Amino acid sequence: MAILVTGGAGYIGSHTCVELLKDGYDVIIVDNFYNSKPEALRRVKAISGRDFKFYECDILDAESLSKIFDENKIDSVIHFAGYKAVGESCQIPLTYYNNNITGTIVLCEVMAAHGCKNLVFSSSATVYGAPKKIPMTETDPVDIEGVTNPYGRTKLIIEEMLKDLYRSDNEWNIALLRYFNPIGAHESGMIGEDPNGIPNNLMPYISQVAIGKLEQLSVFGDDYPTHDGTGVRDYIHVVDLARGHVAALGWIGKKRGLDWFNLGTGVGYSVLDIVRSFEKVNGVTINYKIGPRRPGDIAVCYSDPTKAKEQLGWQAQRGIDEMCRDTWNWQKKNPNGFDNAD
């Protein structure tokens, strides 16, 4: 069974490709290396011990994408390809709308033209906006006005677009996967998160402070109504997240129609919980300072992943210590990420 993975060289995509290959799937990867490195693909081969087809292609390029489908009998698509930086999306919103939304339209048109109507879509918990209640469940309302940035709005618009696609043609089988906060790396230390420039996310920032690339971590606020005053989030190990995609692939293979699922642990960890676990597990000290709250940040956000457990047969297996251990293993072995790789 051949699976096309768009954005398969990226952080979550590369880990998912490892899991797919490990489970015996034939994998075809499409990536344009906008936010990823070719070295990641070499390492996916090394970890899995299996080869795969790769095409350097932009999903906006319908002609090239169509040729890939002509050359391969593709059963299902896992769609990661998309711009993902929240801050950048506020600076260049039209670029995000064009790439993420138009790219998905092009992909779905090419899929339909080739009789491939099985899709796992990489969505985000940002579609919920500010939590109405905790934990967050799939029945919570989503509202375009409640989403706080263009990146999140592209994810919500794509979800609604895919729902309309399914309503128009129920031969489609679509799983919308709403991620919470992916962190960690493959236990081998060969692949992990390799952000461009200064990291926007907590864990790569902590690991770069630990290795000396950054001077200190800024903690934005310690006066939230949480157990230690810092913001609480649902962090999920990237390998658990990758396994969630494999589970979703099995779900759509049974002609399930369309549905959406939270992928998280259902446990909230604070910023300082992460810092202390990282220090404890790895025997390092993280230099940090407390600063003022960041505008738009909320106190607590974590998921109820029960639906994914009941319907996908999936549940996160790794805790915060494993997330911190595997992040540091990746960072130590790759101080410059995939750059200057052997």
N, C-alpha and C positions, 0 to 999 in steps of 0.2 A: 504494500500500500504506500503510494508516494504522497508525501506531505510537502506542500510549498510553504516556506517560512519567510515572510517578508521582514526585513530588518533583523535577519538571523545572526548577524555579526555583533549586534548590540549586547548590552548587559544582560537583559532578561532573555533575549532571543538566543544568545549563545548557550546559556545554561539549559534552555528548553531543547535546543538541538542535541545537546549531549544526552538528555534524558530520552528523547525520541530515538536516537540511534541505539542507545542502550537497550531499549525495548523492542528493537528489531524493525522499526519503520525505515523506509527509504526516504531520505530528506533531500529537498532541493531548496537552496538558500538564495534569496534575492536581497541585495543590499547595495546602496550607493556610497557607503562609507562617509556620509555626512557627519555622523556622530559615532563612528565605530572605526575599527582598525582591521586590516587584512590579517594581521598576526593572530587575532582571536580565532579565525577560522582554522589556521594551522593547528592551534592548540585544541580546538574541538575534535579534530581528527586524532590528535595524539591521545587525548583522554579517552575517547570512545573506541579507538582502534578500528574505526570504520571510515570509509570515504563517503563523499556526497557530491552532488552536483552544485556548482555555484555559478550565478550570473551576476555580474556587476550591472545593475539596472535601477533606474528610478521608477517608482510606481506611477508617476505621472506620464510615463512614456508608454502609451497604450500599444504602439506597434511592437516595441521590444518585449513587452509583457505578453502580448498575444503569441509571439514567436516561441516564448518559453512554454506556453500551454500547448502549442502545436507540436513541440519536440518531446513532450512528456505527458504521460497519462496521469494527471494529478487528481487525487481523490478528494483532498481537503486542503484548506488554507488556514494557517495561523498567521494573523496579521498584526505584526508589531510596528511596522514602518511608520514613523511619524515623529514630528518634532515634539519635544517634551519638557523644555525648560520654562517654568512658570514665569519667571522674571522676563526672559527674552520674549515670551508671547505677548507681554504687555507693551514691549517696545516695537515689535514688528508683527502686529496682529494679522495683517492681510497675508503675510507669508505663512503663518500658521494655518489660517483658514484655507488657503489654497492647497498647501501640501497635505494637511491631514484630511480635510473633507474631500477635496477634489481627487486626491490620490486614492481614497477609499472608493469613490464613485467609479473611477477608471478601473480599479481592481475588480469590483463587483460586476461591471459591464463585461470585462474580459472573461471572468469566471462563468457568467451566464452564457456567453457566446460559445463556451467550450463545454457546457453541460456540467460544470463543477459548482455545486450549490451547498457545500459544507464549509462553514466558516467559524473560526474561533477568533473573537476580536478582543484586542488588548485595550480595555477601557480603564477607568480610574474611579476611586472613591470621591474624587473631586466633583463628580456629577451630583453628589448630594448637597453640595454647598455646606453652609454651617449646619452642624448636626441639630436636628429637632429633638432627638432623644439619644441616650446612650444605653446599651450598644446600638449601633446602626444596623438596620435590617433591610432586606431587599424591598420590603413594602413601604419604606420611608419615601415620601414624595421627592421627586426631582423637579427642579424649576430653573429655567434659563436665567432668571433674574437672581436666583440665589447662588449661582456659581460665580466665583470671585475673580476669575481671570480667563483670558482668551483660550489658553490651553485647555482648561476644563470645559469651556463651552464647546470647543471642537469635539471633545469626547462625547458630550451629551447630544450634540447635533448628529453625530455619526450614529449613536445608539438609536435615536428617533428615526433616522433615515433607514437603518437596518430593520427596525420594526415595521416601517411602511413597506419596505421591500418584501418582507415576509407576508404581510397582509395581502400584497398584490400577487404573490406567488408562493403558496405554502409548500412547494417542493424544497424550499430552502430550509436548512438546519443551521441555526446560528446560536452560539453561546457568547454572551457578553460578560466578560470577566472584569469585575471592579476591584482593582488592586488597592491595598492600603499602602504600607511603606516598605518596599523591598530593600533589604540590606544583606550583607554577607557575601560569600563567594564560594566557589567550588572547593571542596575540602583538599583537593590537590594543590591549591594555590596557583593553578595555571591560568584560570580565567576569573575575572572579577570586575568590579565597577571601575572604569577608567574615565573620569570626567574631564572635559576640556577646561583648562584654566582652573580658577578657584572653585572648589565644589560648592554647589547650592544646598546639598543634603548633609544631614548630620553625620552619618557614619563615615563617609569618605573624608570629611573634614577632620573628625577625630583621629582617623588613622594617619592623615598627613601631618597633624600636630605631633602624633606619637613618633613618627619617623623623622621629624625635624624639618619638613618642607614648609610648614606653617607654624607661626610663633605660638598662637593660643586660640582656643575656641571661645567664641562669644556665646553666652547663654542669654537668650532674649527673654528676660523676666523671671523672677523667682517669687512672684506674689500672686500666682494663679491659685484657685481653690483646689489644689491637688495635694498629695501626701508630702511633697517636698517643695511645692511652690512653682515647679517648672512644668512645662507643657507635657501632656501625656498623649502618646500615639500608639497605633497598632503596627509594630514592626514585624515583618515576615521574612524568613530566610529565603533567599532567591532560589535555592534548589527546591524548597517546598512549593514556591510559586510556580516553578517550572513543572513540577509534578501535577499541579493543578491544571495546566494546559493539556498534559497528556490525558488526565482524567476527563477533561471537557471534550477531547477528541473522541474518546470512547463513548461519551454521552451523545454527541451529535451523530456518531456512526449508527446509533440505534433509531435514527429518524425521529428525533425528539421535538422538532419544530424550533421555536425560539424561546430563550429564557435568559435570565441574568443572575449572576452569583457574586457574592462577596468572597474575595480571597484574602483572608487575614487569619490571625491566630485567635482573635477574640480576647486577647489580653492587652492591657495598656501598660506601656513602660514610659517613664518620664525621661527627660533629657539627662538628668543626673543618674537615673537608674542605668542608662546606657554607658555613661562615663565610668561609673563605679564598676560595672561588670567588665568593661574593657580593661580597666586597670587591674582588676583582680585576676581575670583569666590569663592575661598576657604579661603580667608582671612589669607594667610600665606606668608612668605617671602622665596624666593629661593636664596640661596647663590651661586653665580656663578662667574667664572672668564673667561676672554677672553684669548684664547691661539692661537697658529699658526694654519693655515689651516691643515687639515688632508689630506695626499696624496690620490688622487683618488676621492675626493669629488667634486661635481659639484655645481654650484650656484643655479640653479632653476630646479625643476622637478615637474610638476603636469599634471593631465590627462584631456582629454576631454571625459566625460562619456556619451555622447549623444547616442552612439550606444546601450548601456545597457538600457537607458531610452526608446528608440524607440522599441527595439526588446524584451527585457525582461520585460518591464513595471516596471523597478526598478529605484529608485533615492534615493541618500542619504538624510536623513531627519534631521540629527543632526549636529550642528555646533561645533565650537571649545570650546565654554563655556561648553556645555554638555559633551564633551570629557574630559575636565579637571575636571569637577565636579564629574563625575562617576569614574574616575581614583582615585581621592582622597578619595571618599567614600569607594572604595574597599581597598585602602591602609590603611586607618584608622581602618577599621574593621578587617583587616588581615595584621598586621604589618610584620608577617613572612610568608606571602602567605598562602598556604594550610598547612604548617607545624604547629604543635602544635594546630591543629584545635580541637574544642570541639567535 
